[in-house]
Amino acid sequence: MKIRSSLLAAATLALAACGTANAAEVVAAPQAERTAKESGLKTAIFAGGCFWGVEGVFSHVKGVKSAVSGYHGGTKRQANYDLVSSGITDHVEAVKVTYDPSVIRYDQLLRIFFSVIADPTLKNRQGPDRGAHYDAKLVPMSGEQLAVAKSYLAQMKKSGKWSKPIVTDVVRAQAFYPAETYHQDFAAKNPNHGYIQRWDAPKIAALKRLYPGVYSASFQRD
């Protein structure tokens, strides 16, 4: 994201800034054995590296009413992009997702998250981004979500889907600070950005391919 910051400052879309690596590997995560039992609009927080891609994928999921990029943890004073991306704060880039469980359940969001958004075997990094502020974390907002998240991680560890150990944590909900306006709906506003094309557009395409029943062609804007 330091790379992305310099790109924005220079007003350039140079693809070379993203390197030559391929997009993150897609893994068909298992269907949850424990399903979430919720009613009414619910909110959960997902940290999975660069918030552009996390928001971009969830904004294409039916039943998601809002996906807001922001910073989880840390202090309000330091909750700004330059400080967080420098790695000196206690924040992680994250997305607060508000969803209708009658359309999409929390356990289904978890499956999507680990299938096409975040690699649960990576610590303090995702894709081309490095640092503790890019760590993948689940942030349940209720006792039901907590139980489902712990159950699903345990199921993932037994599934054999990943060749390396699962290291994603479930963490206690702390303050969430929305990111700057230009970060919101970034993938939809900047589809030709080199980072979006290389790393995030493939995630959205994978969502459509793996889970066509929950994929929404329209982008849920905030």
NUDRENSE-367467 format. One record per residue (C-alpha): x, y, z; residue in three letters. Coordinates in Angstrom, 2 decimals, padded with zeros to 5 digits. Each point is the difference from the previous one (the first is absolute). Example, Ala and Ser with C-alpha at 12.3 -4.5 7.8 and 13.67 -1.06 7.14 Angstrom:
SITE | 012.30 | -004.50 | 007.80 | Ala
SITE | 001.37 | 003.44 | -000.66 | Ser
% end
This chain:
SITE | 000.00 | 000.00 | 000.00 | Met
SITE | 003.01 | 002.31 | 000.26 | Lys
SITE | 000.32 | -000.75 | -003.69 | Ile
SITE | -003.65 | 000.91 | -000.50 | Arg
SITE | 000.44 | 003.23 | 001.94 | Ser
SITE | 002.86 | 001.12 | -002.23 | Ser
SITE | -002.02 | -000.89 | -003.07 | Leu
SITE | -002.88 | 002.14 | 001.15 | Leu
SITE | 002.26 | 002.90 | 000.90 | Ala
SITE | 001.66 | -000.14 | -003.40 | Ala
SITE | -003.33 | -000.43 | -001.78 | Ala
SITE | 001.30 | -002.98 | -001.96 | Thr
SITE | -001.39 | -003.45 | -000.68 | Leu
SITE | 003.30 | -001.70 | -000.77 | Ala
SITE | -000.55 | -003.74 | -000.01 | Leu
SITE | 003.68 | -000.59 | 000.70 | Ala
SITE | -000.53 | 001.21 | 003.57 | Ala
SITE | -001.85 | -003.23 | 000.77 | Cys
SITE | 002.86 | -002.22 | -001.13 | Gly
SITE | -000.35 | -003.08 | -002.16 | Thr
SITE | -001.60 | -002.45 | 002.45 | Ala
SITE | -003.25 | -001.69 | -000.84 | Asn
SITE | -003.24 | 000.73 | 001.83 | Ala
SITE | -000.57 | -001.77 | 003.30 | Ala
SITE | -000.85 | -003.70 | -000.19 | Glu
SITE | -003.68 | -000.89 | 000.17 | Val
SITE | -000.98 | -002.80 | 002.40 | Val
SITE | -003.50 | -001.43 | 000.11 | Ala
SITE | -000.50 | 000.21 | 003.75 | Ala
SITE | -002.29 | -002.61 | 001.58 | Pro
SITE | -003.65 | 000.61 | 000.66 | Gln
SITE | -000.46 | 000.81 | 003.67 | Ala
SITE | -001.17 | -002.81 | 002.24 | Glu
SITE | -001.35 | 002.54 | 002.50 | Arg
SITE | -002.29 | 002.55 | -001.62 | Thr
SITE | -000.72 | 003.39 | 001.53 | Ala
SITE | -003.42 | 000.56 | 001.53 | Lys
SITE | -000.69 | 003.72 | -000.25 | Glu
SITE | -002.87 | 002.30 | -000.92 | Ser
SITE | -000.17 | 003.67 | -000.89 | Gly
SITE | 002.87 | 001.94 | -001.51 | Leu
SITE | 003.36 | -001.02 | 001.49 | Lys
SITE | 003.53 | 001.38 | -000.16 | Thr
SITE | 003.38 | -001.71 | 000.05 | Ala
SITE | 003.55 | 001.17 | -000.63 | Ile
SITE | 002.48 | -001.78 | -002.28 | Phe
SITE | 003.70 | 000.82 | -000.27 | Ala
SITE | 001.61 | -001.63 | -003.00 | Gly
SITE | 002.83 | 002.12 | -001.30 | Gly
SITE | -000.68 | 002.97 | -002.26 | Cys
SITE | -003.52 | 001.19 | 000.74 | Phe
SITE | -000.65 | 000.83 | -003.66 | Trp
SITE | -000.34 | -003.67 | -000.88 | Gly
SITE | -001.88 | -001.02 | 003.14 | Val
SITE | -002.56 | 002.72 | -000.61 | Glu
SITE | -000.08 | -000.69 | -003.72 | Gly
SITE | -000.93 | -003.66 | 000.42 | Val
SITE | -002.56 | 000.45 | 002.77 | Phe
SITE | -001.64 | 002.85 | -001.94 | Ser
SITE | -000.85 | -002.58 | -002.68 | His
SITE | -001.72 | -002.40 | 002.43 | Val
SITE | -003.79 | -000.17 | 000.07 | Lys
SITE | -001.34 | 000.98 | 003.40 | Gly
SITE | 002.89 | 002.31 | 000.85 | Val
SITE | -001.46 | 003.41 | 000.72 | Lys
SITE | 003.21 | 001.88 | 000.72 | Ser
SITE | 003.75 | -000.61 | -000.15 | Ala
SITE | 002.12 | 002.77 | 001.51 | Val
SITE | 003.79 | 000.07 | -000.22 | Ser
SITE | 001.76 | 001.13 | 003.15 | Gly
SITE | 002.43 | -000.61 | 002.84 | Tyr
SITE | -000.70 | -002.39 | 002.87 | His
SITE | 001.65 | 000.49 | 003.39 | Gly
SITE | 002.56 | 002.65 | 000.85 | Gly
SITE | -000.94 | 003.56 | 000.84 | Thr
SITE | -002.20 | 002.54 | -001.71 | Lys
SITE | 002.86 | 002.49 | -000.25 | Arg
SITE | 002.14 | -002.41 | -002.00 | Gln
SITE | -002.80 | -001.41 | -002.14 | Ala
SITE | 001.14 | 001.47 | -003.30 | Asn
SITE | 001.42 | -001.65 | -003.07 | Tyr
SITE | 003.52 | 001.40 | 000.09 | Asp
SITE | 000.59 | -001.02 | 003.61 | Leu
SITE | -001.67 | -003.41 | -000.25 | Val
SITE | 001.81 | -000.92 | -003.22 | Ser
SITE | 003.31 | 000.99 | 001.60 | Ser
SITE | -000.46 | -002.88 | 002.44 | Gly
SITE | 000.52 | 002.08 | 003.16 | Ile
SITE | -003.58 | -000.26 | 001.32 | Thr
SITE | -002.03 | -002.83 | 001.56 | Asp
SITE | -002.64 | 000.00 | -002.75 | His
SITE | -000.74 | -002.57 | -002.66 | Val
SITE | -001.65 | 000.84 | -003.28 | Glu
SITE | -003.49 | -001.44 | 000.20 | Ala
SITE | -003.51 | 000.15 | -001.42 | Val
SITE | -003.20 | 000.30 | 002.01 | Lys
SITE | -002.68 | -002.04 | -001.75 | Val
SITE | -003.71 | 000.46 | 000.69 | Thr
SITE | -002.09 | -002.85 | -001.35 | Tyr
SITE | -003.46 | -001.54 | 000.01 | Asp
SITE | 000.29 | -003.55 | 001.42 | Pro
SITE | -003.24 | -001.00 | -001.69 | Ser
SITE | 001.90 | 000.37 | -003.30 | Val
SITE | 003.64 | -000.71 | 000.95 | Ile
SITE | 001.09 | -001.57 | 003.29 | Arg
SITE | 003.13 | 000.77 | 001.98 | Tyr
SITE | 001.40 | -003.47 | -000.60 | Asp
SITE | -000.48 | 000.52 | -003.74 | Gln
SITE | 001.92 | 003.28 | 000.22 | Leu
SITE | 002.80 | -001.88 | 001.74 | Leu
SITE | 000.09 | -002.56 | -002.80 | Arg
SITE | 000.21 | 002.76 | -002.60 | Ile
SITE | 002.68 | 001.79 | 002.00 | Phe
SITE | 002.32 | -002.99 | 000.17 | Phe
SITE | -000.76 | -001.20 | -003.53 | Ser
SITE | 000.75 | 003.14 | -001.99 | Val
SITE | 001.10 | 002.85 | 002.28 | Ile
SITE | 002.55 | -001.02 | 002.64 | Ala
SITE | 002.62 | -002.73 | 000.28 | Asp
SITE | -000.38 | -001.33 | 003.58 | Pro
SITE | 003.54 | -001.43 | -000.01 | Thr
SITE | 001.69 | 003.42 | -000.20 | Leu
SITE | 001.00 | 002.08 | 003.02 | Lys
SITE | 000.40 | 003.78 | -000.22 | Asn
SITE | -000.38 | 000.05 | -003.75 | Arg
SITE | -002.38 | -000.64 | -002.87 | Gln
SITE | 000.74 | 000.06 | -003.70 | Gly
SITE | 002.79 | 002.49 | -000.73 | Pro
SITE | -000.54 | 001.93 | 003.26 | Asp
SITE | 002.16 | -000.50 | 003.07 | Arg
SITE | -000.42 | 001.09 | 003.61 | Gly
SITE | -002.13 | -000.68 | 003.05 | Ala
SITE | -002.61 | 002.46 | -001.30 | His
SITE | -000.72 | -002.50 | -002.79 | Tyr
SITE | -000.57 | -002.99 | 002.28 | Asp
SITE | -003.11 | -002.12 | -000.60 | Ala
SITE | -002.33 | 000.07 | 003.00 | Lys
SITE | -003.62 | -000.84 | 000.72 | Leu
SITE | -001.78 | 002.53 | 002.21 | Val
SITE | -003.36 | -001.41 | 001.15 | Pro
SITE | -002.53 | 002.50 | 001.30 | Met
SITE | -002.19 | -002.44 | 001.96 | Ser
SITE | 000.20 | -003.22 | 001.98 | Gly
SITE | -001.59 | -001.90 | -002.89 | Glu
SITE | 002.57 | 001.29 | -002.47 | Gln
SITE | 002.80 | -000.86 | 002.43 | Leu
SITE | -001.19 | -003.58 | 000.37 | Ala
SITE | -000.42 | -000.43 | -003.75 | Val
SITE | 003.41 | 001.55 | -000.76 | Ala
SITE | 001.82 | -002.28 | 002.47 | Lys
SITE | -001.86 | -003.04 | -001.30 | Ser
SITE | 000.81 | 000.85 | -003.60 | Tyr
SITE | 003.71 | 000.55 | 000.64 | Leu
SITE | 000.16 | -003.36 | 001.78 | Ala
SITE | -001.78 | -001.60 | -002.96 | Gln
SITE | 002.42 | 001.65 | -002.43 | Met
SITE | 002.99 | -001.39 | 001.87 | Lys
SITE | -001.38 | -003.53 | -000.35 | Lys
SITE | -001.10 | 000.36 | -003.62 | Ser
SITE | 003.36 | -000.52 | -001.69 | Gly
SITE | -000.80 | 002.81 | -002.43 | Lys
SITE | 003.13 | 001.90 | 000.96 | Trp
SITE | 003.47 | -001.52 | 000.02 | Ser
SITE | 001.33 | 002.47 | 002.58 | Lys
SITE | -001.29 | 000.67 | 003.55 | Pro
SITE | -003.00 | 002.31 | 000.44 | Ile
SITE | 001.16 | 003.11 | 001.87 | Val
SITE | -002.95 | 002.38 | -000.32 | Thr
SITE | -001.16 | 001.22 | 003.41 | Asp
SITE | -003.40 | 000.77 | 001.49 | Val
SITE | 000.38 | 003.27 | 001.89 | Val
SITE | -002.13 | 002.09 | 002.32 | Arg
SITE | -001.87 | 002.87 | -001.64 | Ala
SITE | 001.58 | 003.39 | 000.61 | Gln
SITE | -000.63 | 003.41 | -001.47 | Ala
SITE | -000.48 | 000.19 | -003.76 | Phe
SITE | 000.90 | 003.20 | -001.81 | Tyr
SITE | -001.22 | 000.48 | -003.59 | Pro
SITE | 002.81 | 000.68 | -002.45 | Ala
SITE | 000.31 | 003.13 | -002.06 | Glu
SITE | -002.70 | 000.65 | -002.60 | Thr
SITE | 002.23 | -000.81 | -002.97 | Tyr
SITE | 000.46 | -003.56 | 001.32 | His
SITE | -003.74 | -000.72 | 000.07 | Gln
SITE | -001.33 | -001.92 | -003.03 | Asp
SITE | 003.54 | 000.17 | -001.40 | Phe
SITE | -000.26 | -003.08 | -002.21 | Ala
SITE | -003.22 | 001.24 | -001.60 | Ala
SITE | 001.33 | 003.51 | -000.51 | Lys
SITE | 003.41 | -001.08 | -001.31 | Asn
SITE | -000.44 | -003.21 | -002.00 | Pro
SITE | 003.06 | 000.73 | -002.15 | Asn
SITE | 002.36 | 000.58 | 002.91 | His
SITE | 002.98 | -002.35 | -000.28 | Gly
SITE | -000.40 | -001.37 | 003.52 | Tyr
SITE | -003.73 | -000.65 | -000.50 | Ile
SITE | 000.56 | -001.76 | -003.31 | Gln
SITE | 002.83 | -002.18 | 001.28 | Arg
SITE | -001.26 | -000.91 | 003.47 | Trp
SITE | -003.64 | 000.84 | 000.57 | Asp
SITE | -001.86 | -000.48 | -003.28 | Ala
SITE | 001.04 | -003.70 | 000.00 | Pro
SITE | -001.51 | -000.39 | 003.47 | Lys
SITE | -003.33 | 001.37 | -001.20 | Ile
SITE | 000.15 | -002.27 | -003.05 | Ala
SITE | 000.70 | -002.96 | 002.30 | Ala
SITE | -003.02 | 000.91 | 002.13 | Leu
SITE | -002.20 | -000.09 | -003.09 | Lys
SITE | 001.50 | -003.31 | -001.15 | Arg
SITE | -000.08 | -001.84 | 003.34 | Leu
SITE | -003.20 | 001.40 | 001.47 | Tyr
SITE | -002.24 | 001.20 | -002.84 | Pro
SITE | -003.10 | -000.31 | 002.17 | Gly
SITE | 001.14 | 002.77 | 002.36 | Val
SITE | 001.85 | 002.13 | -002.54 | Tyr
SITE | -001.51 | 003.38 | -000.81 | Ser
SITE | 001.03 | 001.67 | -003.24 | Ala
SITE | -000.75 | 003.39 | 001.49 | Ser
SITE | 002.37 | 001.59 | 002.52 | Phe
SITE | -001.48 | 000.96 | 003.38 | Gln
SITE | 001.16 | 003.58 | 000.44 | Arg
SITE | 000.08 | 001.84 | 003.33 | Asp
% end
